[in-house]
Amino acid sequence: MKTFFVQFKCELGKAYEVAAALAAAELASEIYSTAGHYDLLAKFYIDDDQDIGHFVNEKVQIIPGISDTFTTVTFRAF
């Protein structure tokens, strides 16, 4: 399994709608509200044979209300 995180900037007033859509789609394992430059942070797991870029582009960024994303790829847990 590959693990990665995506931070989301949402259109004004849309953070709760985006979080609800992510939860309803059952794409992310965890979703958090955040303060600062981004509104939400989500943790994702995908199979090793899946491409992170395609996954984010085709399944995550299509959710209405998202204005920007920042993906962090992880490679080792401590």
C-alpha positions as CSV (number, residue, x, y, z in Angstrom):
1,M,0.0,0.0,0.0
2,K,1.1,3.6,-0.7
3,T,0.3,6.2,1.8
4,F,0.0,9.9,1.0
5,F,-1.6,13.1,2.3
6,V,-3.5,15.8,0.4
7,Q,-4.1,19.3,1.7
8,F,-7.1,21.1,0.3
9,K,-7.8,24.8,-0.3
10,C,-11.6,25.1,-0.7
11,E,-13.7,27.7,-2.2
12,L,-15.0,30.2,0.4
13,G,-17.7,28.5,2.5
14,K,-17.2,25.1,0.9
15,A,-14.8,23.3,3.4
16,Y,-17.6,21.3,5.1
17,E,-19.1,20.3,1.8
18,V,-15.8,19.2,0.5
19,A,-15.1,17.2,3.6
20,A,-18.6,15.6,3.4
21,A,-18.0,14.7,-0.2
22,L,-14.6,13.1,0.6
23,A,-16.2,11.1,3.4
24,A,-19.2,10.0,1.3
25,A,-16.9,8.8,-1.5
26,E,-14.9,6.7,1.0
27,L,-11.6,7.7,-0.7
28,A,-9.7,9.0,2.4
29,S,-9.0,7.1,5.5
30,E,-8.9,10.2,7.7
31,I,-10.1,13.8,7.1
32,Y,-9.2,16.8,9.3
33,S,-10.0,20.5,9.3
34,T,-6.8,22.6,9.5
35,A,-5.9,26.2,10.1
36,G,-3.5,28.1,7.9
37,H,-3.0,28.1,4.2
38,Y,-5.1,25.0,3.7
39,D,-8.6,24.1,4.9
40,L,-8.5,20.3,5.0
41,L,-6.0,17.5,5.3
42,A,-6.8,14.0,4.2
43,K,-4.8,10.7,4.5
44,F,-5.1,8.2,1.6
45,Y,-4.0,4.6,1.0
46,I,-3.9,3.1,-2.5
47,D,-2.6,-0.1,-3.9
48,D,1.1,-0.3,-4.9
49,D,0.1,-0.7,-8.5
50,Q,-2.0,2.5,-8.6
51,D,-0.5,5.9,-9.6
52,I,-0.9,8.6,-7.0
53,G,-1.1,11.4,-9.7
54,H,-3.9,9.7,-11.6
55,F,-5.7,8.9,-8.4
56,V,-5.6,12.5,-7.1
57,N,-6.4,13.9,-10.6
58,E,-9.3,11.6,-11.5
59,K,-10.9,10.8,-8.1
60,V,-10.1,13.6,-5.7
61,Q,-9.7,16.9,-7.6
62,I,-13.0,16.4,-9.3
63,I,-14.9,17.0,-6.1
64,P,-16.8,20.3,-6.3
65,G,-15.6,23.2,-4.1
66,I,-11.9,22.4,-4.2
67,S,-9.8,25.2,-5.5
68,D,-6.2,23.8,-4.9
69,T,-4.5,20.7,-3.6
70,F,-1.0,20.0,-2.2
71,T,0.0,16.3,-2.2
72,T,2.7,14.9,0.1
73,V,4.0,11.4,-0.8
74,T,5.3,9.4,2.2
75,F,7.7,6.5,2.1
76,R,8.4,5.4,5.6
77,A,6.6,5.4,9.0
78,F,8.5,5.6,12.3
